[in-house]
Amino acid sequence: MSDRLSQSPGHPLAPPDPTPTDRSHQPELGTHPRQRAWVEVSGAAISANVRALRRSMAPDCQLMAVVKADGYGHGAVPVARAAAAGGASCFGVATLGEGLELRQAGVQEPVLVLGNLIQPEELRNCLQAQLMPTISTMREALLCQNLASGSGRPMAVHLKVDTGMTRLGADWQEGPRLAQAISNLDSIQLAGIYSHLAHADAPMDMELNTQDDLSRLQLQRYESVLAEVQNQGLAVGCRHLANSAGTLRHPSLHFDLVRVGLALYGHRPASHLGSGIGLRPAMRVRARVSLLREVPAGVGVSYGHRFITQRPSRLAVVGIGYADGVPRLLSGRLKVLHRGRLLPQVGAITMDQMVIDVTDAPDLELGATVTLLGGENDLDPGISPETWSDACGTIPWEILCGFKHRLPRLGTDS
Ligand SMILES: *Cc1c(COP(=O)(O)O)cnc(C)c1O
């Protein structure tokens, strides 16, 4: 891995011009980006993951790179560029602000806002920035119609139907009626109809080896909506249903487009999905040793003295903590990598610091870099976010998007 700090202009991970939104990704004022703790992101891994996923899809099926939550903590703009380089044709975001960030950075591909925008002002900004809103009710469809009617071009929207997730979307039985009503509005273009799977990461059904019961039911409902809309003589537009789990689970869930988040970043939504795809984790989290201490046996470490040294110990203080996105629940359960060795974190993880027991790593020096997530080189998968999420009872999605802007994001491809 290259140790360069800046990228050539035009590179997928070249730092964007420091616009106000991008400033949050820059190192802290006056600080070298690798001074304390940082996130390294491989755009090459993201591009390779898109290519690998597309090889498992029909050639005419599109891949939407889901870059919400700042690209699952990797940095939305560089992820979008790398995903496009790998063959992603459009992007999914959760909020208006996330969509505007892509547009301000010059991203031109179609962008779908997956969350619900309900304020006229938000929908107006959507129209102006050519972001596609998700429509779940007639109320928002009419707002879009009013906003777009004076603008000279129809506003592209996607209709969402709820087939069993019970979250966003119109009830699936209402779908065809809503599609008809939207099609009657002359300033709206129904660019797609989609739904979202609630259980696609469920264990494989041993007999059918494809769908779990809920995904099968959701698929049936979704297909019945599409059939009815088509029977009404309407164009359905782009059809999409699958998240990462659905994409890896079975091609019958792919339709015209898949919406891929977690797998884009190199992680599998469940251990039985995607083992043959060869996904590459795109993120490394690293931090530097800022102080070394020699202490005797019997010394309590960090808040609450949850850890007492059992032997004369060498302790390393590392400048990363829960305010950066390392869950405090991992206190005493985390290990970090240094030159191929796993070293235990001890005592409570604090807001900005943690302590590593480096008694067994006498070669570790002040200023050494330890790796908290990912590997020490490209051949080493290293520590996965699943290791963390399993240890603290959550899911890898939450671990990845928990990394905060205090950590500079650095591209690592030469
Ligand atoms: C977040 C999201 C996705 C991506 O989910 P992954 O499991 O990370 O692939 C897809 N579709 C919708 C509607 C989402 O909100």
The ligand as a MOL file (V3000), in Angstrom:
LIG
                    3D

  0  0  0     0  0            999 V3000
M  V30 BEGIN CTAB
M  V30 COUNTS 15 15 0 0 0
M  V30 BEGIN ATOM
M  V30 1 C -29.6100 1.3150 2.7650 0
M  V30 2 C -30.4900 0.8000 1.6820 0
M  V30 3 C -29.9960 -0.1330 0.7520 0
M  V30 4 C -28.6310 -0.7770 0.8640 0
M  V30 5 O -28.6580 -1.7770 1.8440 0
M  V30 6 P -27.4220 -2.7920 2.0660 0
M  V30 7 O -27.9740 -3.8480 2.9250 0
M  V30 8 O -26.3480 -2.0170 2.7540 0
M  V30 9 O -27.0080 -3.2540 0.7220 0
M  V30 10 C -30.8350 -0.5000 -0.2900 0
M  V30 11 N -32.0830 0.0110 -0.4070 0
M  V30 12 C -32.5860 0.8940 0.4830 0
M  V30 13 C -33.9630 1.3940 0.3020 0
M  V30 14 C -31.8100 1.3090 1.5660 0
M  V30 15 O -32.3240 2.1760 2.4390 0
M  V30 END ATOM
M  V30 BEGIN BOND
M  V30 1 1 1 2
M  V30 2 1 2 3
M  V30 3 2 2 14
M  V30 4 1 3 4
M  V30 5 2 3 10
M  V30 6 1 4 5
M  V30 7 1 5 6
M  V30 8 2 6 7
M  V30 9 1 6 8
M  V30 10 1 6 9
M  V30 11 1 10 11
M  V30 12 2 11 12
M  V30 13 1 12 13
M  V30 14 1 12 14
M  V30 15 1 14 15
M  V30 END BOND
M  V30 END CTAB
M  END
